[in-house]
Structure formats: C-alpha cells, structure tokens
C-alpha cells in the first residue's frame, strides 16, 4: 500500500462511525440495479499523475433534482426520499492547474454490499461506480476503503440551517461560505469553493485537503465565486 493509501486507511480506522449526513429521509429499495462499468474515453483519457491534494465535493440535492434529466437521478429525486447535501466524491488533485489523475486502472463493477452501504450518502449506483473508476483507482484504495474514507470525511461535516439561508434575501457567496465555516471549526472560507449555475443557484461546495486529508487553503489557481456574488439556495423539501 502506498503512502497516500496508507493515510487514507489510517483515517478509516480512526474516524467515528458515519450517519447518513444530510439525509432527511432515505429509503433503500430491496433491489438496486447494478451499475455498468466505466473507463477512460477519448475525451476523458487515462492520466497517471502525482497527487498534490484532494477535493471533497458535496452537492446540494434540491438543486440537482429541480432539473433532473436522466434515470441515474431517479433514486435521489424519488419523492419517497429527501436529501440535503450529498457526497459527490473524493477527488485526487494534481500539482498544477488543469492536471489531475483519472482512470488510473481498470475498475471492477462495484458489489451490491458497497452500493447499499453508501447509497444514502451518494444516492446513485452509477455515480458511485463513476467515482471509483475515475478517482478512486488513482488512490491505491480498494472500493471498500475508498468509499468508507470519503463517507467519513463527509459524515464529519456539519451544516448551517440551509432552509433559513434559502429564505434570506440578498444572500452572497461569501455569507454562505462563512456560515459553512462557522459550522465546522478548523475549516475556513479559504478552504472551500462554491459553484453555482448561470442563474446563481447553489450547486456544490468543494473542500480542499492536503495529501494527508487535512483541510487546507485551496491553491490559488482554484477559484471560487466572488464573495459579493449573489447566490440562491433551492429550498429543501418540506423545510
């Protein structure tokens, strides 16, 4: 096991158990359709590069489900389920702008045990498959350890009252970032990036980590929304 994989495995052993963070309601079906294998393409080629850090990407589910467009979102957006933030993935970053490892080796189709364990954190079997194929294979981790590690990082996060913030007039990206930082001692606004769509609706929060999975200031070339940029939050269901 390489040094990066060792750091990840140590976190798995040391971290507390994970709850379904930000899952207001998650009903796991008796049968989950298996994902299909994924691999590099001409547009997304295999890249084996040194890892300079990591990004923990979390998505705001109400925004994703407002414009769902494919079957992969059917479980996440089913009215029987209600999610707030969900885990998009743990991504190895490169050491330079626009250079990161991906699809480092062939990925097996994920077993049902792994999918069922993490479907309330990342509510799409195909997205779980994609995340391991594109990102997890570059960490030196097995699927079990990769997902346990990213889920524990995600489960340790805390959140401000997103429903209250969604009703706030003239909310800015800087105000939202400060609210998230205030809920997570040790994380500052310089350690995160916010993304929004063209109409200003919050899409994701990206948190920057070093190679030992400790939160760090994001590299200068990783830009976030300007502090004074208006941002809107799609209101969680029944909140």
Secondary structure in CASP SS format (residue, H / E / C, confidence):
PFRMAT SS
TARGET T0000
AUTHOR 0000-0000-0000
METHOD secondary structure of the structure
MODEL  1
X C 1.00
X C 1.00
X H 1.00
X H 1.00
X H 1.00
X H 1.00
X H 1.00
X H 1.00
X H 1.00
X H 1.00
X H 1.00
X H 1.00
X H 1.00
X H 1.00
X C 1.00
X C 1.00
X C 1.00
X C 1.00
X C 1.00
X C 1.00
X C 1.00
X C 1.00
X E 1.00
X E 1.00
X E 1.00
X C 1.00
X C 1.00
X C 1.00
X C 1.00
X C 1.00
X C 1.00
X C 1.00
X C 1.00
X C 1.00
X C 1.00
X C 1.00
X C 1.00
X C 1.00
X C 1.00
X C 1.00
X C 1.00
X C 1.00
X C 1.00
X C 1.00
X C 1.00
X C 1.00
X E 1.00
X C 1.00
X C 1.00
X C 1.00
X C 1.00
X C 1.00
X E 1.00
X E 1.00
X E 1.00
X E 1.00
X E 1.00
X E 1.00
X E 1.00
X E 1.00
X H 1.00
X H 1.00
X H 1.00
X H 1.00
X H 1.00
X H 1.00
X C 1.00
X C 1.00
X C 1.00
X C 1.00
X H 1.00
X H 1.00
X H 1.00
X C 1.00
X C 1.00
X C 1.00
X C 1.00
X C 1.00
X C 1.00
X C 1.00
X C 1.00
X E 1.00
X E 1.00
X C 1.00
X E 1.00
X E 1.00
X E 1.00
X E 1.00
X E 1.00
X E 1.00
X E 1.00
X E 1.00
X E 1.00
X C 1.00
X C 1.00
X E 1.00
X C 1.00
X C 1.00
X E 1.00
X C 1.00
X C 1.00
X E 1.00
X C 1.00
X C 1.00
X C 1.00
X C 1.00
X C 1.00
X C 1.00
X C 1.00
X C 1.00
X C 1.00
X H 1.00
X H 1.00
X H 1.00
X H 1.00
X H 1.00
X H 1.00
X H 1.00
X C 1.00
X C 1.00
X C 1.00
X C 1.00
X C 1.00
X C 1.00
X H 1.00
X H 1.00
X H 1.00
X H 1.00
X H 1.00
X H 1.00
X H 1.00
X H 1.00
X H 1.00
X H 1.00
X C 1.00
X H 1.00
X H 1.00
X H 1.00
X C 1.00
X C 1.00
X C 1.00
X C 1.00
X H 1.00
X H 1.00
X H 1.00
X H 1.00
X H 1.00
X H 1.00
X H 1.00
X H 1.00
X H 1.00
X H 1.00
X H 1.00
X H 1.00
X H 1.00
X C 1.00
X C 1.00
X C 1.00
X C 1.00
X C 1.00
X C 1.00
X H 1.00
X H 1.00
X H 1.00
X H 1.00
X H 1.00
X C 1.00
X C 1.00
X C 1.00
X C 1.00
X C 1.00
X E 1.00
X H 1.00
X H 1.00
X H 1.00
X H 1.00
X H 1.00
X H 1.00
X H 1.00
X H 1.00
X H 1.00
X H 1.00
X H 1.00
X C 1.00
X C 1.00
X C 1.00
X C 1.00
X C 1.00
X H 1.00
X H 1.00
X H 1.00
X E 1.00
X E 1.00
X E 1.00
X E 1.00
X E 1.00
X C 1.00
X C 1.00
X C 1.00
X C 1.00
X E 1.00
X E 1.00
X E 1.00
X E 1.00
X E 1.00
X E 1.00
X E 1.00
X E 1.00
X E 1.00
X C 1.00
X C 1.00
X C 1.00
X C 1.00
X C 1.00
X E 1.00
X C 1.00
X C 1.00
X C 1.00
X C 1.00
X C 1.00
X C 1.00
X C 1.00
X C 1.00
X C 1.00
X C 1.00
X C 1.00
X C 1.00
X C 1.00
X C 1.00
X E 1.00
X C 1.00
X E 1.00
X C 1.00
X C 1.00
X C 1.00
X C 1.00
X C 1.00
X C 1.00
X C 1.00
END
